[in-house]
Amino acid sequence: MLELGEEKRPLPVLLVSASQGTGVTELCEELERQYLLLNGNGELARRRALRLRSELLTLVREGIEQRLLRPLLDSPMFAQSLERFQSRTESPYRWAEEFVTQISGGGPGYELHKS
């Protein structure tokens, strides 16, 4: 986390040429400096936690889609509901809220749309 007065310094642009064998040492040194900085100030751990959280949410979304949404989309009930949405005899927001309430056991925090 940045402290007051702490400035982000721009990353240097390093010239590296594998064919000429130049700049590789400087690149390795700068990578090491950046690693030590990010590890030392907790930024590396914070980024890893954010990435892990994102990966976990992706897995959960994929599981929900595969187990709940795909069968729903293939169901006759969904096709009938689409017809009612198109004719505006049923609100898709209310329908979605009721569906989520059913699959969540009706717990709090699952409201999709407030009228």
N, C-alpha and C positions, 0 to 999 in steps of 0.2 A: 504494500500500500504506500502511496506517496505521502510524504510528510510535508508540512508547510516549509516552503523554502527549497524543497528538493525539486530539481528540474530534470525533466527527461532530456537526455542528451541524444542527438541524432546518431543513428548507427553510421559508422564510417563506410565509405565506398572503398573497397580494396581491389586493387588490380592483381589478378592471378592468371598465370599462364602455365599450364601443365607441360606444354611442349617446350617451353623455355626454362621451366623449373623455377619460376619466380613467384613470389607472393604467397606460397603455400604456408610457409612458417608463420607469416603475419596473419594469415587467415585463421590458422589453428590457434594462435595466441588470442585473437579477438573473439573467437568462438568460446574459448575457455573463460575469458573475461566476462562475456555476456552470461554464460552459464553461472559463474560464481555470483554475479550481481543478482540475477533472477532467483537463484537458490537462496542467497543470503537475505534478501528482503521479503521472502515469502511469496513472491509473484509466481514462481514456478509451481509451487504447491497449489496456489489459487487457480492457475490456468489448468492444471491437471484435474482439479476437483470440478471445474466448470465443464471440461471435456467429458469427464466420466458421467456427470449429471446429464449432459446432452445425449451421450450414447445410451444411457439407461432409458431416458424418455423416448428415444427413437425405438428401442426394443419394445417398450410398453405400447407405443402407438401401433407398431407393426403387429403385435399380438392382438390388440383390440380390433384392428382392421381385419385381420385374418379370421378371428374367431367370432366376431360379432357383426361387423359391417358387411362382409362379403355374403354371408348367408342371408342377411336382411335384404341386400340389394337384389338378390335372385328370387326373393319370395313374392308370391302373388299379392300379398298384403301391401308390399311396398309399391308395386305397380298400380294398385288401386289407389293408394294414397297419392301417388304422383298425379293421377287423373283428378283427384279432388283438389290438389294444390293448383293445377292448371285452371280448373274451373272456379277457383277461389272460394270453394265451399269449406275448405279446411286450411288452417294456418300452418305452414311448415315449421314455424317457430314453436308453436304449441305442441305439434306432433313430436318434434325432436326433443323437447323438454320432457314430454311424457315417456318417450322411449328411454332417454337417459335415466330418468327417475326409476323406471322399471328395472333396468339392468344394474343400477347402482343400489338397489334395495331401498330407494326412497330417502337416502341420507341427505343431510344438509350440504350445501355447497355445490349442488349439481344443476343449478338453474342456468339455462343457456341464454334466455332472453327474458327481460322484464318488460312487460307491456306498460 
